[in-house]
């Protein structure tokens, strides 16, 4: 019998290519192994932390829901499911993504809805999910906003005595505010949201107001955008031309702005945890939105422990990339810091394994 909980584990062994392995909630590098086709997209430490936090909360969620005698069906919905696995170049192993983390929960969910815009990623995910032997998985290729509002929200309702957990971890800025409103109205769905702080920050330039395209995207993402105007001061330069200038906008302030909007819909939200990359730049704000006060308290407890442990971690060592590491798209390469996570000059490094790489986008 498996131990109760939701696991976020490495698979395939150290450095072993697994045919058909893929990615979840982010991109990475593709490579072809001489022994056969394999797809690998690297996961970075902050994304692995995110999956660990998700697994810890799901463990608490499923245990509580299975004790509810009125509950007819519990569902896990992954709005940006990806292909199911990542490759961790720091430890040279494959890691289960969020769909497989949810599938491994004990006690289990009653059904699963996996959504992704890419048919290729869904096909890879189906291959991974088939190894779990479940017949209660729904796969959907298409826009998450459309499927969540037209299918999930109409199926999982308060009066049906069904409840659902929606993992909202977009690849960019794809989640519309209207979608959040529809999901809230069901009163049957809790949301675990990974809000893209860095993506939003890029829409708010320092030396000019957002252009029409950026403004349009912000209007879709937030409840309202009146606050955007207040960020900018209009000042005259030496030639008398008036320009818009924005003051510094930190990640916490931006996350609080979005969470305040969400709190106008959901009665309870957790405190966010800011996920940062290897140079301490904020990427996302992870938080829970729920109709249950205890759910927010449990999330706060999990996040508080993570924050304490993360603060106590020693800094990760930086390594010098091997020649050709960046040119060939090594999945261990960090182009921001010009370093490589992979162990150098050992058999584990792709340059010494006979692997060739083509560039995609990093998680």
C-alpha positions in Angstrom: 0.0 0.0 0.0 1.3 3.4 -0.9 2.0 6.0 1.8 -0.7 8.7 2.0 0.4 11.9 0.4 1.1 13.5 -3.0 4.6 12.9 -4.2 6.9 15.2 -6.2 9.6 12.7 -7.2 12.5 12.2 -9.5 12.1 9.3 -11.9 14.3 7.4 -14.4 17.4 7.4 -12.3 20.5 9.5 -12.4 21.1 10.7 -16.0 18.9 8.0 -17.6 16.9 9.1 -20.6 13.3 8.1 -20.5 11.5 7.8 -23.8 8.6 10.1 -24.1 9.4 12.2 -21.0 8.1 15.8 -21.3 7.4 18.9 -19.3 4.7 20.6 -17.3 3.8 24.3 -16.8 6.8 25.7 -18.5 9.2 25.0 -21.3 12.8 24.0 -21.7 15.1 22.2 -24.0 14.4 19.4 -26.4 17.1 16.8 -27.0 17.5 13.6 -29.0 19.4 10.7 -27.4 21.5 8.5 -29.6 19.7 5.4 -28.1 16.3 6.7 -29.1 14.0 9.7 -29.0 13.6 11.5 -25.7 12.2 15.0 -24.9 13.7 16.9 -22.0 12.7 20.4 -20.8 14.5 21.5 -17.7 13.0 22.4 -14.4 14.7 25.0 -12.2 14.8 24.9 -8.4 12.0 27.5 -8.0 9.7 25.5 -10.2 10.5 22.3 -8.2 9.7 24.2 -5.0 6.3 25.2 -6.5 5.5 21.5 -7.2 6.5 20.6 -3.7 4.2 23.2 -2.2 1.4 22.0 -4.5 1.9 18.4 -3.4 1.9 19.3 0.3 -1.3 21.2 0.0 -3.0 18.5 -2.1 -2.1 16.0 0.6 -4.1 18.0 3.1 -6.9 18.8 0.7 -7.6 15.2 -0.3 -7.5 13.9 3.3 -10.0 16.5 4.4 -12.3 16.0 1.4 -12.4 12.3 1.8 -13.8 12.7 5.3 -16.9 14.7 4.0 -19.9 12.3 3.9 -21.9 14.6 1.6 -19.2 14.8 -1.1 -20.2 13.0 -4.3 -17.1 13.6 -6.3 -13.7 15.5 -6.0 -11.9 16.7 -9.0 -8.4 18.0 -9.8 -8.2 20.4 -12.7 -4.9 21.5 -14.2 -5.5 24.5 -16.5 -2.0 24.4 -18.1 -1.1 20.8 -17.6 1.9 20.4 -19.9 3.4 17.1 -20.8 3.8 15.6 -17.4 7.6 15.5 -16.6 10.6 17.8 -16.4 14.3 17.2 -16.3 16.3 18.5 -13.3 19.8 19.3 -14.6 21.1 20.0 -11.0 20.6 16.4 -9.9 20.4 14.8 -13.4 17.0 13.2 -13.0 13.4 13.4 -14.2 10.7 15.0 -12.1 6.9 14.6 -12.2 5.0 17.7 -13.1 1.7 18.8 -11.5 -0.6 16.3 -13.3 1.4 13.3 -12.1 1.7 14.8 -8.6 -2.0 15.0 -8.4 -2.5 11.5 -9.8 -0.2 10.1 -7.1 -2.2 11.6 -4.2 -3.4 9.3 -1.5 -6.3 9.4 -0.8 -7.0 10.0 -4.5 -9.2 12.5 -6.3 -12.2 11.0 -8.0 -11.4 12.5 -11.4 -8.9 14.6 -13.2 -9.2 17.3 -15.9 -6.0 18.1 -17.8 -6.0 21.0 -20.2 -3.3 22.3 -22.5 -3.3 24.3 -25.7 -0.7 22.0 -27.3 -1.9 18.7 -28.6 1.7 17.4 -28.5 2.0 18.1 -24.8 -1.4 16.4 -24.2 -0.3 13.4 -26.1 2.9 13.1 -24.0 0.9 13.6 -20.8 -1.5 10.8 -21.8 1.4 8.4 -22.2 2.6 9.3 -18.6 -0.9 9.2 -17.2 -1.5 5.7 -18.7 1.1 4.3 -16.4 -1.0 5.2 -13.4 -3.8 2.9 -14.6 -6.6 5.5 -14.0 -9.8 5.6 -16.2 -11.2 8.8 -14.7 -8.9 11.3 -16.5 -10.3 13.8 -19.0 -7.8 15.3 -21.5 -8.6 18.5 -23.3 -6.7 20.4 -26.0 -7.6 24.0 -26.3 -7.8 27.4 -24.6 -8.0 27.1 -20.8 -10.3 30.1 -20.4 -12.9 28.6 -22.7 -12.8 25.1 -21.2 -12.8 26.3 -17.6 -15.8 28.6 -18.1 -17.8 26.4 -20.5 -17.2 22.9 -19.2 -15.6 22.8 -15.7 -17.8 25.6 -14.2 -21.0 24.1 -15.6 -20.2 20.6 -14.3 -18.7 21.1 -10.8 -21.3 23.2 -9.0 -22.2 23.8 -5.4 -25.7 22.1 -5.7 -24.2 19.0 -7.3 -22.3 18.2 -4.1 -19.1 18.1 -6.2 -16.0 20.0 -5.4 -12.9 20.8 -7.4 -9.3 22.1 -7.0 -8.0 24.1 -10.0 -4.3 24.6 -10.4 -3.8 27.8 -12.4 -0.1 28.0 -13.5 -0.1 29.8 -16.8 2.8 29.9 -19.3 2.4 33.6 -19.4 -0.5 36.1 -19.0 -3.2 33.8 -20.4 -5.7 33.8 -17.5 -8.5 36.3 -18.0 -10.2 38.0 -15.0 -13.6 36.9 -16.4 -12.5 33.3 -16.0 -11.7 33.8 -12.3 -15.2 35.4 -11.9 -16.9 32.4 -13.5 -15.0 29.9 -11.4 -15.7 31.8 -8.2 -19.4 31.9 -8.9 -19.6 28.0 -8.7 -18.8 28.2 -5.0 -17.4 24.7 -5.5 -13.9 25.4 -6.8 -10.7 26.4 -4.9 -7.9 27.9 -7.0 -4.2 27.5 -6.5 -2.8 30.4 -8.6 0.7 31.1 -9.7 0.5 34.7 -10.6 3.1 35.9 -13.2 4.6 38.9 -11.4 7.5 39.3 -13.8 5.2 39.0 -16.8 3.0 41.8 -15.5 6.0 44.0 -14.6 7.2 43.8 -18.2 3.9 45.4 -19.3 4.6 48.4 -17.1 7.7 50.2 -18.5 9.6 52.6 -16.3 10.0 55.5 -18.7 6.6 55.5 -20.5 3.0 54.5 -20.0 1.9 51.1 -21.3 1.2 50.9 -25.0 -2.3 50.0 -26.2 -1.4 46.3 -26.5 -0.1 46.1 -23.0 -3.0 48.1 -21.6 -5.4 45.7 -23.2 -3.7 42.7 -21.7 -3.7 44.3 -18.3 -7.5 45.0 -18.6 -8.1 41.3 -19.3 -5.9 40.1 -16.5 -7.1 42.4 -13.6 -10.5 43.3 -12.2 -9.8 47.0 -13.2 -6.7 49.0 -14.1 -7.3 52.3 -12.5 -4.3 51.7 -10.3 -2.0 51.6 -13.3 -2.4 55.3 -13.9 -1.5 56.1 -10.3 1.9 54.4 -10.8 3.0 57.0 -13.3 4.1 60.6 -12.8 4.1 63.0 -15.8 7.2 65.1 -15.8 8.8 67.5 -18.3 12.3 66.8 -19.6 14.9 69.5 -20.5 13.2 70.2 -23.8 9.8 70.7 -22.2 8.4 67.4 -23.5 6.1 65.6 -20.9 6.9 62.0 -20.3 5.4 59.3 -18.0 7.8 57.9 -15.4 7.0 55.0 -13.1 8.5 54.5 -9.7 9.9 51.2 -8.6 7.2 48.5 -8.3 8.2 45.6 -6.1 6.8 42.0 -6.5 5.0 42.0 -3.2 3.0 45.2 -4.1 2.1 43.8 -7.5 1.0 40.4 -6.0 -1.0 42.2 -3.3 -2.8 44.2 -6.0 -3.9 41.1 -7.8 -4.8 39.2 -4.6 -6.9 42.1 -3.5 -8.9 41.7 -6.7 -9.3 38.0 -6.1 -10.3 38.6 -2.5 -13.3 40.6 -3.8 -14.6 37.3 -5.1 -13.3 34.6 -2.8 -13.9 35.1 1.0 -10.4 33.6 1.9 -7.0 33.9 0.3 -3.6 32.7 1.7 -0.6 34.9 2.0 1.5 34.7 -1.2 4.9 33.2 -1.5 7.1 34.9 -4.0 9.0 32.5 -6.2 12.4 33.8 -7.3 15.0 32.7 -9.8 18.7 32.1 -9.4 19.5 35.8 -9.3 16.7 36.5 -6.8 14.5 38.2 -9.4 10.8 37.6 -8.6 9.0 35.4 -11.1 5.6 34.5 -9.6 3.4 34.9 -6.6 1.8 31.6 -5.5 -1.3 31.7 -3.4 -4.6 29.9 -2.6 -8.1 31.3 -3.2 -10.8 29.4 -1.3 -14.3 29.4 0.1 -13.0 27.8 3.3 -11.1 29.7 6.0 -9.3 26.5 7.2 -7.9 26.0 3.6 -6.2 29.4 3.7 -4.8 28.7 7.2 -3.4 25.4 6.1 -1.8 27.0 3.0 -0.3 29.8 5.2 1.3 27.2 7.4 2.8 25.3 4.5 4.1 28.6 2.9 5.5 29.9 6.2 7.5 26.7 6.7 8.8 26.9 3.1 9.8 30.5 3.6 11.8 29.7 6.8 13.5 26.8 5.1 14.3 28.7 1.9 15.9 31.5 4.0 18.2 29.0 5.7 19.4 27.4 2.5 23.0 28.0 1.5 23.4 29.8 -1.8 23.7 27.4 -4.8 27.2 27.1 -6.2 27.7 28.6 -9.7 29.6 26.6 -12.3 31.5 27.7 -15.4 29.9 26.4 -18.5 31.8 24.0 -20.7 32.7 25.2 -24.2 29.7 25.0 -26.5 27.3 24.7 -23.5 25.2 27.8 -24.6 25.6 27.3 -28.3 24.2 23.8 -28.1 21.4 24.7 -25.7 22.5 22.6 -22.7 19.5 22.2 -20.4 21.8 23.0 -17.4 22.8 26.4 -18.8 21.6 29.5 -17.2 21.9 32.3 -19.7 21.2 35.0 -17.2 24.3 34.2 -15.0 26.4 32.5 -17.7 26.7 29.4 -15.7 25.7 25.8 -15.8 23.9 23.6 -13.3 25.1 20.4 -14.7 28.2 18.7 -13.2 31.1 19.6 -15.5 33.6 17.3 -17.1 31.7 14.2 -15.9 29.7 11.7 -17.8 26.5 13.4 -16.7 27.1 16.5 -18.8 25.4 16.4 -22.2 28.7 17.4 -24.0 30.1 14.2 -22.8 27.1 12.0 -23.3 26.9 12.5 -27.1 23.6 14.4 -26.9 22.6 17.2 -29.2 20.2 20.0 -28.3 17.9 22.4 -29.9 16.8 25.6 -28.1 13.3 26.0 -26.7 12.3 28.2 -23.7 13.3 27.6 -20.1 10.9 26.9 -17.2 
